[in-house]
Amino acid sequence: MGNYKFISPLLFFSYLCMHAFVLNSCLSLALAGSNETDKLALLEFKARITTDPFGVMSSWNETIHFCQWRGVTCGHRHKRITMLKLMSLKLGGSISPHVGNLSFLRVFSLKNNSFSHGIPPEIGRLRRLQLLGLHNNSLSGEIPANLSGCSELNYLYIGDNLLEGSIPKELGTLSKLIEFNIEDNHHTGSIPHSFGNISTLEGFSAVLNSLSGSIPDIFGRLTNFDFIGLDSNDLSGTIPPSIFNVSSLETFAVGYNYNLQGTFPSNLGNSYPRLQIFAIEDNHFSGTIPVSISNASNLFTLQIGGNQLHGEVPSLKNLHDLWRFVIYSNHLGSGGIGDDLSFLCDLTNATGLQYLHISENIFGGTLPQCLANLSTSLLSFYVDGNSIFGSIPNAMENLHNLEAISLSGNQFSGLIPPEIGRLPKLYEVL
């Protein structure tokens, strides 16, 4: 048999067992080392906590395995940390850069706490991270550009902080991002064009910042896009026409920018069959309210006040879900030469209507008796600053939840019906 030696089956089996034991021991040591890395990262995280009124960190001790520590979730197989969730616990301090060593982390959420200082760039090392939730803290500094390294990220919530600087264009490489929220910070600069490359993007919210420039022609490329929130920034220019082709859009909010302008297409309500919030108040939009708006039958909020819109208010009969209808400070109506208020009767179909503000326009005519059939949920009714004449319908006494009514600056005759003064919740009559 040459140089080959016969090995008995028993000896061969023993040989395999020995190697299996060594391999298993090495694997156990490797896993223990990896687990030790996770544990040390948690202890470094704990060391940065300076405020803990509920004693959350007291459970982070040697008496129990770190997978049992409060807010920590480990995978069943390898006992690596997959989730670190410590929400609404009034925790304060800074976020340790050692969280970047939690290489199996998929969910990292510290929302509704008091964490300060910056977002550690080391978070960009978390290749498996799917959700980063740091909103409603006191974080400062800029958004680290290398968060783009979190290639599996679906949800990025860092709003309600003290963050500043521009939105890193590198984040446009997050090819699996679904929701991006940086609202209520101090961000400046423009909206990066690179976000147009994120085909999975469904929501982009940067409300209450200081973003400038125009709204880029990128959102029209996104087939699943349903939420754009850009209220209260310094944006200017016109709305890119392509955004009116995004039939999946549910929220279109660009109010309080003051310098946005342009008109809206006549088929607006047909283009947005799923539209729930349309908020463009306090800008320089002109033209008429599209007749098709009534086809957006899911509308919940229609806020178009503070612009330069003119003409009649079209039929609103199909807007059964309308909760807020605000069209103040435009040029709507006929200048007092016609009866412009028939649309108020359409609003009797909106059984949940709470806010009805048509002040500071040029509406003429009389208040229709159908006001008695408006939703009993109505809280405020403002018609001041128009050219409305005639008497005030006493049937408004049916609006027994009304808290505020403003009628001044019109041409009413007669007295305010005493029934209105007896409304149980009314505290303001102007």
RAGI-V305132 format. One record per helix or strand of 3 or more residues. SS is the DSSP state (H for helix, E for strand). FROM is the first residue (numbers start at 1). LEN is the number of residues. If there is no record, write none. Layout:
((SS:FROM:LEN) (SS:FROM:LEN))
This chain:
((H:9:39) (E:49:3) (H:56:4) (H:66:3) (E:72:3) (E:81:5) (E:92:3) (H:97:5) (E:107:3) (E:114:4) (H:121:5) (E:131:3) (E:138:5) (H:145:5) (E:155:3) (E:162:4) (H:169:5) (E:179:3) (H:193:5) (E:203:3) (H:219:3) (E:227:3) (E:234:5) (H:241:5) (E:251:3) (E:259:4) (H:268:4) (E:277:3) (E:284:4) (H:291:5) (E:301:3) (E:308:4) (E:324:3) (H:343:7) (E:355:3) (E:364:3) (H:369:5) (E:380:3) (E:387:4) (H:394:5) (E:404:3) (H:418:4))
